[in-house]
Amino acid sequence: MTTKSLGNPFDGDQSLIHAKNCGCPECKHGQEMPSISLDLPKPPGQEISVSQSEMDAEAMMDRAIESAVVRSVFAHNDHSRRSFMKMMGAGTAAALLGSVFPFEKAKAAVKESLGKLEKTKLNVGFVPITCATPIIMAHPMGFYERYGLDVTVTKTAGWAVARDKSLAGEYDASHMLTPMPLAMTVGAGSTPEPYIMPAVENINGQAIVLHVDHKDKRDPKQWKGFKFGVPFEYSMHNFLLRYYLAENGVDPDKDVQIRVVSPPEMVANLRAGNLDGYLSPDPFNQRAVWEKVGFIHMLTKDIWDGHPCCAFACSQQFATQNPNTYGALLRAIIDATQYSNNPENRKEISEAIAPKNYLNQPVPVIQQVLTGYYADGLGEIKNVPDRIDFDPFPWHSMGVWILTQMKRWGYIEGDVDYKGIAEQVYLAGETGKIMKELGYTVPDKTYKTHIIMGKTFDSDHADEYARSFDIGRA
């Protein structure tokens, strides 16, 4: 896969992002998507280009730094950059920027601060959902190359595949669900392998969807006998759905069926009647609305506002054996996550991640998710700007809550060192240090209380909490 964003930043004829109007073969192929019309109201240098395959690591780093500087000058607006370069000419523009910015000193400083990268070519897996936005958009929008990395982002069918390919060493790092590295570390569902999760990808961003035939069944007590889909057992989707059902007096193991279904297959299973509903990642909640087979019963932010969902994770072994590469990769992810967090960037990002090699979804569907201005399938237009948000900080208290739910539902047994496991896997201290280095606001603690369906969770009383529910297996 060519890293288009490693192109010459001084060339006005060359796009640095894979957006819907990109002319590269990859993106032309990626435009083979269904058209869509939602009818929503409007909301309130003459140098020779060097191919990446011809670049060595040193040249890649130099090009990455040049690209990062030029992008920053034009506030990541590729249209403005291209217009300027065409007007001035590549050579003149390069000379002009070089007269006011010390490129060579910057290159030397960055190389010294990062240290020599043990690996520059990496394979990072992702499941094609909007939760993976930072991991995906970091490729077409140049965040990996900013740190001298040649990253191939590989579309993955589901999280069992992501887990197995990660354990087999086929992926250097991967998009995972926040419970997965905890489960992999303790050996729940797989062979124990120490995994680390230095960054959360998204908070919020999920929904409970019901088939359109169930519009008269908005009370969960009416759902007994229903078949629900979740994308993976060790997922926030599973644990949030179980929590919501149990709080409404529905036993998720006795009164309903919960099945693991790959996110891209959710809508088809809903249409076929194999599912009555699902708690799924987007864009498949919004896609069900667009295809008129489902409606959004509830956003998961209304269960737990600010809950974590997906994450960036890798093995402890990868981070230990490749510390400089790992550090560069984490910086790229944190940078991309913070860029995604800015609502002003969401439409641009929607175009960048829409093509076939990424989400393969119509841009308007993705925009409804990322902007929070969406049709709910019940005849209303909603405006919820934080329907999905992006915050990389991996709170230890979030990890403890996830472990309490694994304990509650029998996924792990015996005594659990809740805080010890959470602190081993969720690298809040390391992430906070890099966030501060990059100029982002960092919390002054790693534990906090969380409110889930009106009830306060205090991580200091985790085992008591896990055993406190009327419905559970602990």
N, C-alpha and C positions, 0 to 999 in steps of 0.2 A: 504494500500500500504506500503510495507516494505521499510524503508530507508536504502538501502544497504550500503550507504556511512558511516553509523554509525557502520560499522563492525570494528573488531580489526585491527588497523593500523600496528600492529607488526606481523600479520599473512601473510606469503608470499603466502599462497594458496587462499587468499581471495582478490578479486578485490574490490576497493573502488568506482569504477565508473560503471554506466550502459552503457557500450559501446557495439559495435556490437559483440564482442567476450566474453561478460559477460556470465557466466554460470547460473545465477539465473533464476528461472522459469519465472519471469516477462519479462526478456530480451530474453530468449529463445522464449517465445511467441511473443515478439516484433520483432523477425527476420522474421516474415511471411510477407515479402515485395517482390515486383517484383525485379528480377535481372536487371542489367543495364550495358550496355557497351557503352560508349560515344566515345571512340577512339579519345580523344582529344590529341593534342600534349602536351608534357610536358612543363610547364611554366618555363619562365626564373626562544614476550614473550611467554612462553608456558601457557598463561592464557586461561581459558575457555571462549569461545566466548559467550557473553550475548546477547540474542535477544532484540530488541528494546522494545517489549511489556513487557519485564521483567525489563526494566530500569525505575527508577524514574527520576525526573527532574535533581536531583543532579548528578546522575550517567551519564545521557545523556550529561550534561555539561562537566564533567570530560573527557568522551570519546571524545567529540567534540574537546576539547583543545588538547588532545593527538594526535588526527587525524590531526588537523591543523598544529601542530608542525612537525609531521612526513612528511606531504605533503610538507611543506615548505622546509624541509631539502632536499627532493628529487625533488624540483622545480615542484611539481605537476605531476611528471612523474611516473605513477603508475607501469609501467613495471620495472623501475629501483628500485623502492621501493620493489616490490615483489621479484625481483632477490636477492637483498641485504638480505631481511629477510629470504629467503630460505637458503642462504649461511651461514648466521650467526646463524640462529635459533632465534625464537621469544624472548625467555628469555634473551639471550645474547645481542641481538639488543636493547631490552628495557633497559637493565642495562647500555649499552654503551651510549645510548642517554641520559639516566637519569643522568649519571655522568658528562655530560657537559651542560645539560639544566635543570634548576630548575622547574620541572613540577609542584610540589605542590605550589610553590610561584606564578607561572603563573596562575594556576587555581584560587587561592585566589584573585589575582589581577583582573582577568577578571570578576569574579563574583561580586567583589566590584564595578568595573567600570560600569557594566551593570545594577546592581541592580537586585533584585529578579524578575524573569519573572512572570507576572500575568497569562500568558498562555504559554504552550510550544507546544501544539498540535494545529496546524493551518491548515486551508483549503484555498488554494490560487488557483484561477481559471486562466486558460490560453486558448487562442485560438491557435490551432496548426499551427503556422506560424513562420518564422525565426525571425520576429521582437520580438518575445517573448523569444529569445535565453537566456538572462540572467536569467529570471524567471524560465525557464525550466532547464537549465544546472546547476543551483544552487542546484537542487535536486540530480542528480546522481553524481555530482562532489564535494559535501560536503560543499557548502557555507552556507546552512541553519544550518547544524549541528555545524559549526564553532562557531555559536553564541547561541548554546544550544537549537535550535528549531527543532521540529519534524513536518515538513511541508508535507502535502499531496498536490501535484499539480494535479489539476483536469482538464482534457480536456473538453473544452466547445465548443459547436457547432458554436456559433457566438456571436456577441457583444450585441445583444438584450438580449440573455440569460445571458451573463456575467453581464450586467447592472441589470437585474431583480433579479438574484440570489444575487448580492451584496446588492441591496436595501432590499431584504428579509432577509439578515443576514446569508445566507447559506455560503457565502464566507467571510472570514475575510479580505481579500484583493484580488485584481485581476489585471491581465493584462488588460489594457484598451487602447483605442485610445486616443491620447492627447486632442482631443476636448471633449471627453465624460465627464470627471469630471467638465468641464466648463458648459456643457449643463445640467448635472444633478444638479449642484448647482443653476443654474438660472431657472430650471424647463422646459427646452426646450426638448420636447419629453417624459417627465416623470414627476412624482411628484417631486417638489423641495426638495433636500436633500443635506446638505453641504458635499461636497467631497473634498479631498485634493490629490494633485499629487506631491509627493516629489521627484520623479525620472522619467526622460525620459529613455526609454529602448533603442531605436535605432534612429539613424538619417539616412536619405536616405533609400534605401532598397526596393523601390517599382518600378513599371514600367507600362507603357501603352503597352498592348498586343493587337494585331489585328489578326483576323482569317487569315490563309494562303491564302485564296481567295482574300484578300485585299492588296496583296503585291504591286499592282499598284496604291494604293490609300494612298500615304504617306503624301499628303497635307490635313490637317484637313478640309479645305473647301469642300473636296470631301466626308465628313462624314455625311452630312445632311441626316437624315432618319435612321442613325445607332442606334442600341440598345447597350448600354454600361452597364457593371456591376461595382458596387462598393460594398464594404463589409458592409457599414453602412452609414446612412445619416450623422451622426456626426463623420466624419472621415476625415483625411487629404487626403485620396484617393478621396473622393467626392469633397472636396474643391480645391485640385490641378487639378483634371480633369476639373472642372468647370472653373477654372482660365485659364487653357491651351486652352480650347475650345473658351472661350470668347475673349481671346487675338488674336485668329485667326478668329474672326468674326462669330463664331458659338454660338448661344444662347442655353445653356444647357437645358433650360426648354421648348423651342419651336422647335428647329431644330433637336434635338436628343431625345432619351429616355434614362434615367438613372435609372437603377433598382438595388435594394439591393439584392445581392446574397452572400450566405455564401462562404468564401474563398475556402473550399474544393470542392465546387460545380462549381467553375468557369470554369475549363477545360471541364467538361462534358457539360455545357451549351454552351460553345464555339463550341465544336464538333457537338452538336445537331443543331446548327444554331439559338439557342435562343438568342445568343449575337453575335454582330459583333466584339466586343472587350471589354476590361475591364482595369481598373486601380486597381490593386490588390496587396496584400502582396505576397511576396515569401514564400515558394518555388513554388507557382502555376504559376508564370510567366515562370520560367525555366521549370516547368513540361509541360507546353503547347508546349514549343520548343521540349522537349524530345519526346513528343507524336506526334510531327509533325502536330499539329493542329493550332499552332499559332506562331507568331514571335514577337520579342521585338521591338516595334516602337521607344520607348524612355524610358530611365531611369528617374525617377523623380528627381534625383540629377541634371539633365540637365534643369529642371524647376526651382528648388530652391536647390542649393547645401548646404547641411547641415540642411535640413528641418527636424523637428521632426516627428515622426510617432506614435509609441506606447509608453506606459508608465506603470508605477506601481502606483496604486492608491488604496485608502481605504476611508472609511467614517471618517469624523471628530470625530464621536462618538467612533469608534474603537481606534483611536490614543489617545483620551482623557482618555478613561477608562483603556487602557492598555499601558501606556507610555513606560515602560521598554521593553515589548514585541514588540511594534511598533518600538522602537529604534533599537532593535536587528535585526528585520526583514529588516529595511531600510539599516542597515549596510551590511547585507548579500547581498541585491540587488545591492547596490553600488559596493561592492567588485566584485560581479559576472559580473557586467556591465563593470568595468574596465578590468577584465580578458578577457572578450569577445572582448574588444577594441584592444587587441594585436593581430596583424595578425598571429603571430607565433603560437597562440593557436587555430586558427580557424579549422584546420583539426581534432584536438583532440575533439573539441566541436562538430563538425559535427557528429562524431561517437557517442558521448554521447547522442545527442538529436534525433537521427534517429529512435530508436525503436518504436514499435507500440504504447506503452503507452505515447509517446511524439508526434513526428511529423509523424511517420509512413511513412517515405519517404526513397528512396535509398540514401545512403551516398554520391555518386557522384553528385546527384542533389543539395543536401544541400551545398556541398563543392563549387560548381560553384557559388552559391549565396554568401557564406561567404568569399570566397577568391577573388571573382570578376574576375575569369578566366573562361569564359563561352562562349557557342555557342549562337548566337543571332537569329537563325532560318532563317537568310538571307544568310547563307553560310560563315559567318565570325566568327572567334574566337576573342573575346574581352578580354582585360586585364584592368580592372577597379578596382584596389584594394579597393577603397572606395565606391564601389557599395552599400555596407551597412557598417555602422559604429555604434559604441556604445558610447554614452556620456550621463551620468545621469543628467547633470545640466539642470534644467528646467527654461530656460530664460523667464523672464516676457514678453519680447517683442514678443516671439513666441506666448504666450497666447493671447496677444493683437491682433496679426495678425489673429489668428483663430477667435476671436470674431468679427473682422471686416468682415470676410467672412460669418459668421452666420448672421450678420446684412445685408450684401450686398444681400444675397439670400433669405431673409425673414424668417429665422429660429428664429430670435428674433426681437422684435419690440420696438419702443419707444426709450427713452434715455438710453444709455448704459454707465455704469461706467467701461470703458475698463480696465484701470490700477487697479482700486479697485478690480474687479473680478479676474483679472489675479494674483494679489498679494495675494488674499485670497486663491486661489486654488493651484497655482504653488509655492511650498515652497522652493524657491531658497536659502534663507538665511539659513534655517535649513539644506538643502542638502549640501550647501557649507561648513558649519561647520563640518559636518561628513566627507565629502571628505578630508578636511584639516586634521582632526584627523586621518584618515586612510593613510595619506601621499600622497594624490593626488593633482594635480594642480587645483586651484580654481580661476575662473574669479573674478576680483575686482569690477565688476558691474553686474547688473541683466538685463539691457536693452542694446540693440545694434541695429544698422540698419541691415536690411536683403535685399538681392538682389533677386527678383523673376522675372524671364524672363527679365533680364536687367533693371528692374525698382527698385528704392530704396524705401523701406518701413521704415518710421520713426514713431515710436509708439507715439510720442508727438502730432501727427496730425491724430489720428485714425479715428475719425468720418468723417473728411474731406476726408480721404482716402477711407472709405467705400462708400461714396456717389460720388466718382470721376469717376466711371467707366461708359462707354457708355452702357454696358450690365449689368444689375443687377436689383434688386427689392427694393433697399434702397430708 
